């Protein structure tokens, strides 16, 4: 499951960068821009959630390490 989540993060981030490039180019019409923006928001949510989960995991591991060092 971890590998799938990592791949999901990596692919979401890559797609988000692609969307950003398309929007910045100015070559996309209004309707497509809106669609891309909506897709980008959903991808950003996925990336944020994945990063938040990773931060919580690292915090927990650090706490466990500190507890083991004190013993």
VMD Tcl script that draws the C-alpha trace (Angstrom):
set ca {
  {0.00 0.00 0.00}
  {2.87 2.40 0.76}
  {4.30 1.95 -2.75}
  {0.91 2.66 -4.33}
  {0.48 5.80 -2.23}
  {3.99 6.96 -3.16}
  {3.30 6.34 -6.84}
  {0.02 8.19 -6.48}
  {1.86 11.15 -4.94}
  {4.56 11.14 -7.58}
  {2.11 10.85 -10.47}
  {-0.18 13.48 -8.95}
  {2.71 15.88 -8.51}
  {3.93 15.30 -12.05}
  {0.44 15.89 -13.44}
  {0.09 19.02 -11.30}
  {3.34 20.36 -12.77}
  {2.07 19.56 -16.27}
  {-1.18 21.41 -15.60}
  {0.70 24.37 -14.21}
  {2.79 24.55 -17.37}
  {-0.28 24.39 -19.57}
  {-2.02 27.17 -17.65}
  {1.09 29.35 -17.60}
  {1.56 28.98 -21.35}
  {-1.61 30.93 -22.05}
  {-2.42 28.60 -24.95}
  {-5.44 27.04 -23.21}
  {-8.96 28.37 -23.66}
  {-11.20 29.43 -20.81}
  {-13.22 26.22 -20.58}
  {-10.11 24.05 -20.65}
  {-8.41 26.34 -18.13}
  {-11.29 25.89 -15.71}
  {-11.24 22.12 -16.20}
  {-7.48 22.01 -15.67}
  {-7.74 24.22 -12.60}
  {-10.37 21.91 -11.08}
  {-8.19 18.89 -11.80}
  {-5.22 20.69 -10.27}
  {-7.15 21.40 -7.08}
  {-8.03 17.71 -6.71}
  {-4.42 16.70 -7.32}
  {-3.20 19.28 -4.80}
  {-5.56 17.77 -2.21}
  {-4.08 14.32 -2.85}
  {-0.53 15.65 -2.52}
  {-1.33 17.61 0.63}
  {-3.00 14.61 2.25}
  {-0.07 12.36 1.42}
  {2.44 14.87 2.79}
  {0.37 15.37 5.95}
  {0.25 11.62 6.52}
  {4.00 11.36 5.99}
  {4.62 14.20 8.45}
  {2.47 12.47 11.07}
  {4.36 9.22 10.53}
  {7.75 10.93 10.87}
  {6.57 12.71 14.02}
  {5.44 9.40 15.51}
  {8.71 7.68 14.61}
  {10.70 10.53 16.12}
  {8.64 10.30 19.31}
  {9.29 6.56 19.51}
  {13.00 7.10 19.00}
  {13.16 9.73 21.72}
  {11.31 7.42 24.11}
  {13.75 4.59 23.37}
  {16.74 6.86 23.94}
  {15.41 7.92 27.36}
  {15.11 4.31 28.52}
}
mol new
graphics top color blue
foreach p $ca { graphics top sphere $p radius 0.5 }
foreach p [lrange $ca 0 end-1] q [lrange $ca 1 end] { graphics top cylinder $p $q radius 0.2 }
display resetview
